[in-house]
């Protein structure tokens, strides 16, 4: 990475960063947590469970509104809503709904914990979350991680990764320089607008763009991490749109990837992701998920109930009353 390091070391841009939000799930108008809690209580008590009502209520409320519903439910039923939902739901539907009952930060922290829990580390999850979140988001994730698991995020990441990959992740989590190469320090410290200008200027400095240079000089998890960083710095919604398109290729979709992106981005920038997805694939995200849903039903005819419900739930999120299915 001598060329990249030399170039980055010469830069002294200094611009701020402010990411706009483009959610598909927005606060419900005329919101009544007591009414919603009553509907969910009835849905849970219904023989066979009224899943449609649970989906329609919880996917059309923001996290803060779901939290109010949970308080109202506990007052009403004398039970914890999350515990009640666990008992009533199963499979992918349970996974999505319980994910929505967490804040975006809590969800990210839980996903990171899950990726390093037990034997082996899911580097894909670590790379996606750590390399795509802003410094302020990572700071919040660290705080919540400590609250939820009574452990330091940095220590857990360091204990489950190694080499330059570990140093990069730690540099991003800590948002300060390390003794790795200059380019790692720069990419972990600078703002998004700053780095966008860096990459633009790099094109006139090198015969290759930044992504091509990284592919030529770095391999393995470090390569994936840097490519993710560059893609997110250049166009974060496009990065997630590409992840979704790749996850839904072929006969069966990668439910975990689709679920993680939908749950974590529906109150952040899913509207922008939808636009990029359609521009990239020529199909709407809603349409693609609907097709995946049909395929999944066919593939899992003999599987336990709710195997396909993740797509029904995600379709509902996208088809929120304040959006259109395009």
N, C-alpha and C positions, 0 to 999 in steps of 0.2 A: 504493500500500500504506500510505497514511497511517494508516488506521484500525487495521490490523493492527500497524503499527509502534508506534503510540501505546499500544495495549493491551499488547503484549509488553514495552515499555519500563517498564511499571509493575510488572511481576512480580518477585518475589524469592524464589520457591520454592527449596528446597534439599533434594532427596531423592536417595538413591543409586539404583543400577541393577544388577540381576543377572538375566541372561537364563537361563532354564532350558533344558535340551536335551531334545528328544523325537525321537531318531533312529529310523529303521526298520532301519538297518544297525548291529548291535551286535557286540561281540567274539564270535567263534565259540567254543563250549565244546569242550574237548578238542582244542584247536588244535595241529596238527603241521605246521610250515612245510616240513619235509623231505618229508613225504608229499604235501603240496599241490604242492610244486615238481616232484615226480616225476610227478604227475598232469598238470600243465600241460606238462611236457616231452613226455610221451607224446602229449598232445592236439595239440601243435604239429607233432610228427613224423608224426602220422597223415595218411594220404593224404586230401587235401581239407580237412584241419584239423578236429579235433573241437571245434567252437565251443561246443557245449552244455556241455562240461566246463569250458572256460575261463570261460564265463559263470557257471556254478553255483559255481565256486570263488571267483572274484574278487569277485562281487557279494554273497557271504555272508561276507566278511571285512572288517574295518575297515582303514583306511589303514595303521595301525601293523602290522597282521598281514600286509597285502599287502607291506609293506616287508620283513618277515622272510622272506616267500616269495621275494621278489626276491633277497635275499642267499643263501638256500638254493639257488635256481635257478642263480645265478652260480657257486657252489661246485661244483654238480653238473654243469652243462653247459658251464662255462667261457665263458659268454656272458651279456651283459646282458639281463635279462628284457624290459625295455621295447623294446629293439632287436629281440628275437625276436618280440614281439607285433606290432610294426610290420610285420615281414616276413610274418607269418602271417595277419594280418587286413586288412580294407579297409573303406572306406565308413563308414557310421554306427556299425557295431559297433566298428571301430577307434577312432573318436572317443570313444565312451563308455568303453571299456576303458582307453584311455590316460589319459582324464580321471580315472578311478578310481585310477590308479597315482600320482596326485599327491595331496598333502595338500589340504585345503580351501583353505588359504591360497595354496599354490602354484597351484592351479587358478584361483582368483580373480585372482591376479597375471597369469597367462598370458592369461586372458580379457580383462583390461584392456589388456594389451600388444597383443593381437590386434585390439582395437577401435580402436586409434590407429595401427596399423601400416599403412604404405603410403598410397595416395591415399584421402582422405576419412576421416571418423571415424564410428564406429558409436555415436552418442550414446545409443541405447537400452541398449546393454550398460553403458556408463559410468554412466548414471543408475541402472540396476537394482543394480549392484554397490556403487557408492560411496554411494548413498543408503539402502541397506538394511543395510549392515554397521555394527556398533557401533564406537565409537572405538577400543577395544582391538583389534578385528579389523582395522580400517584401519591401525592402527599396525603390526601383524604383516605385513599385506600390503605396506606400504611397505618394511619390512626385507627381506622375501623378494624383492620386485621388484628391489631394489638387488642382491641376491645373484645372482638369475637373469640379469638383463639389464645389470648394471653401469651403471645409470642411475637418476636420482632420479625417483620417481613424480610428484612435484609439477611438476618441469620438463617432463616428457613431457605431463602433462595441460594445463599452461599453454600448451605449444607447439601443441596440437591443438584448443584451445577458445578462446572469446573472450567478452568482455563480462561481464555479471552471471552468466551460466551458468558461466564459468570461475572467477569469484570464489567462487561458491557451492561448486563442486567442490573448490577449493583450501581453502576454509574447513573443509569436512568432512574432507578428507585431513589437514590440519594440526591440526584441532580447536582452532582459536583464532579470535578475532574478526578481522574485516576492516573496511575502510572502507565496505563496502556498508551497506544499511539495517540498523537495529537488529534487525529480525526475522530477517535472515539470520544475524547474529551469535548471536542467542538460539538458533535452531534448530540451529546447528552446535556449540554449546557445552554445552547442557543435557542432562541425563540423560533416558532414556525415561520413567520415572515422573513426572519433573518436567513434561515436555511433555504427557503424558496429562492431568495436572491443568490445564495451561494450556488445552488444547483444550476440556476440560469447562467451565472457567470462562468461556471465550470465548463459549460459547453463550448465556450470560445477559447478555453485554456487547454482542453484535451480533445483528441479525435473521438473520444467515447463520452457518452453521458455518464452520470454518476452510477446508475444501476449497472451499466455494462462494465464499468471499472471495478465495481464491487465483485461482480461475477467472475472477472478475470483474476482477481487477487485474493479472494476469501472463499472458504468452503465451509460446508456443514452448518451447524446451528448459528454460527456467527454470521455467515452469509445470509441466511434466512432472516436473522434479526435486523441486519443493516438494510436489506431490501425492504423489509416491512417498514422500517423507519423512514426511508426515502419515499416509499409509496404514500405513507401517511402524511409526511411533510408536504408532498406535492399535491395530493388530493385524497384526503381521508375517506370521504364517502365512496370514491371509486375503489379504494382498497377493499372496503367491506363488500361492495357490490361484486367485486371479482371473487372474493372469498365465498360469497353466496352462490355465484354462478358455478364455481368449481365444485362446491359441496353438493349441488343438485344435478350434477352431470351423471349420466348413466342410468341404470335401472333402479338404483336405490340411493336415496339422499343420505348425507351424513347428518343425522338428526341433531347430534350434539353441537355441531358447528352452526347449523341453522338456528337452533334454539338459543345458543349463546349470543349470537349477533342480534337476533330479533329482540330478545329480552333486554339486553344491555344497551341497545341503541334506540328503542322505540320512543324514549323520552328525550333523546339527544339529537340525532340527525337522520332518522330512518326515512324521512321525506326526501332528503338529498340522495340517500342511498338508492331509493326507488328510482329516482331520475337517472342516476348514473347506470343503474342496472338495465333500464330500458334502452338507454343510449348504447350500452355495450353489447347487449344481446339481441335487441330488436323486439323483445317481449317484455311485458310488464311483470314485475315481481309477483303480483297477485296471480296472474295467469300461470306463471311458472310453478308457483307453490300449489295451485289447484291441480295442475297436471301431476306434480309429484305426489299429491294426496291420493289421486286415483291410482297411480302406479303402486304406492305403498299399500293401499287396500288390497290390490291384487296379489302382491308379494306376500302379505302377512295374513292371508285368509285364515290360516290355522293358528295364528299367533294369539296371545292373550289379548283381552279387550284394551282399547285405547292406544294400541301401537301407532295408529295413524292420527291420533287426535292432535299431535303436535302441529300438524299442518292445518287442521281446522282452526286451531287456536291462533296460529300465526296469521292465517287468512283473515280472521276476525280483527286482529290488531291492525293489519294493513287497511282493512275495509272500515276503519273507524269512521264514525259519523261525520267527522270534519275532513275526511279525505275522500278521494275517488279512486276506484280500482284501475289505475293506469300506470 
